[in-house]
Amino acid sequence: MKKLKNEKALVKKAILEGVKYGEGRGVVEFEPTDSAHEKIEYIYRLLVHDKVIQPIPEDQVSQKSMMHKLAIWASKMK
């Protein structure tokens, strides 16, 4: 897994866009007390469920790999 140039910024963008996506669909309401780790996992699983991104093999799923996958997703957005 090759680290992206500005991965931290892309993860932040992915969280913001993922929250909008999930709340726009009406499937989730994030609370201010939700941690970034919880948001990342929920957004990742929602995007996989909706077939927006390819899933990571279940034995390789980790917080770091989910963050990387979301960063790639965010990098492809306008």
C-alpha positions in Angstrom: 0.0 0.0 0.0 1.7 3.1 -1.2 1.1 6.2 0.9 -0.5 9.1 -1.0 1.2 12.5 -1.1 -1.4 14.4 1.0 -3.2 11.5 2.6 -4.2 13.2 5.8 -5.9 16.0 4.0 -7.7 13.5 1.7 -8.9 11.5 4.7 -10.4 14.7 6.2 -12.1 15.4 2.9 -13.3 11.8 2.6 -14.9 12.1 6.1 -16.7 15.4 5.2 -17.9 14.0 1.9 -18.8 10.7 3.4 -20.9 12.3 6.2 -22.7 14.3 3.5 -23.2 11.2 1.4 -24.6 9.1 4.3 -26.8 11.8 5.7 -28.0 12.7 2.2 -29.1 9.1 1.7 -30.9 9.2 5.0 -29.2 6.1 6.4 -27.2 7.7 9.2 -27.0 10.7 11.5 -23.6 11.4 12.8 -23.3 12.8 16.3 -20.7 15.4 17.3 -19.4 12.8 19.8 -18.7 10.2 17.1 -14.9 9.6 16.8 -13.1 9.8 13.4 -12.4 6.1 13.6 -16.2 5.3 13.9 -17.0 7.6 11.0 -14.2 6.1 8.8 -15.4 2.6 9.4 -19.1 3.4 8.8 -18.4 5.5 5.7 -16.1 2.7 4.3 -18.7 0.0 4.9 -21.5 2.2 3.4 -19.5 3.0 0.3 -18.6 -0.7 -0.2 -22.3 -1.7 0.4 -23.4 0.9 -2.3 -20.6 -0.4 -4.6 -19.0 3.0 -4.8 -15.6 1.6 -3.9 -14.1 -1.9 -4.1 -13.9 -3.8 -0.8 -10.7 -4.7 0.8 -10.4 -8.5 1.5 -12.0 -9.0 5.0 -8.8 -10.4 6.5 -6.9 -7.3 5.5 -9.4 -4.7 6.8 -7.8 -2.3 9.3 -8.2 1.3 10.3 -5.2 2.2 8.2 -6.4 0.4 5.1 -9.8 1.9 5.4 -8.3 5.4 5.7 -6.2 4.7 2.6 -9.1 3.5 0.6 -11.2 6.6 1.6 -8.3 8.9 0.7 -8.1 7.3 -2.8 -11.9 7.8 -3.1 -11.6 11.5 -2.0 -8.7 12.1 -4.4 -10.9 11.1 -7.4 -13.6 13.7 -6.4 -13.8 17.1 -7.9 
